Amino acid sequence: MPTDNPFIESFNGNLRDECLNIHWFLSMEDVQERLDRWREEYNHDRTHSSLNDFTPTEFSRSHQSRQIL
């Protein structure tokens, strides 16, 4: 049920809509390359409103630096 874990359901929907449904994969290597590019963009370039408009990488770094102090 989609309400069981909305964060995972949202991620899965984004992955399917933005990567899996729009590409015709030619090989397993092609799948890996396209998924790697999508994951890089998702984690390092795209801001997320659920993370106060930080990228996941920025959000993680900001929380790691707080734990060190």
N, C-alpha and C positions, 0 to 999 in steps of 0.2 A: 504494500500500500504506500503511495507517495507521501503520506503524512508521517510515516515511521521515521524517516531520516531526510528531511527536506534539503539539507546541504548536499548530501550525496545525490539525491534525485536531481537537483539543480545542476550539479557538475556533470552527471551522466547525460542530461538533456543537452547541455552545451557541447559536450564532446560529440554526441550523435549529430546535432544540428550543424555544427561548425566544421566537423572533420569527416566523420564516418559516412554521413548521408550524401556528401557532396563530391566525394572522390571515388573513382573507379580504380581500385588497387591492382597493380600489375604483378606484384610478387610480394613475398613476405618482407623483403628488404624495402620495398616501396611503402608498405604499411608502416614499418618501423621508422623510416625517415619522416613520413608525414606526421605520424603521432609525436615524434620527437620535436618537430618544428612547432606543432600545435601546443604541446606542453611547455616549451620554452616561452612562447608568446603568452600563454595563459598565466604562467608563474612569474615571468620577469618583466613583461611589457604592459600587460592589461591591468588597469586598476579595478578593484572590486568594491562595490558600495557596501557590502557586508564587512569590509575591512577598513571602513572610513576612507575610502578612495585611495588606499595604498595597494601596491601589487602584493601578492603573497610573499615574495622575497623581502620587500621593504618591511612588511608587517612582522615577519619572523625576525628580521635583524633588529627591529626596534624593541621587540620583547626580549630578545637574547641580551641586548645591552643593558636593559633594566634589571635582569636577573643577576648580572655580574656585579652591579653596584651594590 
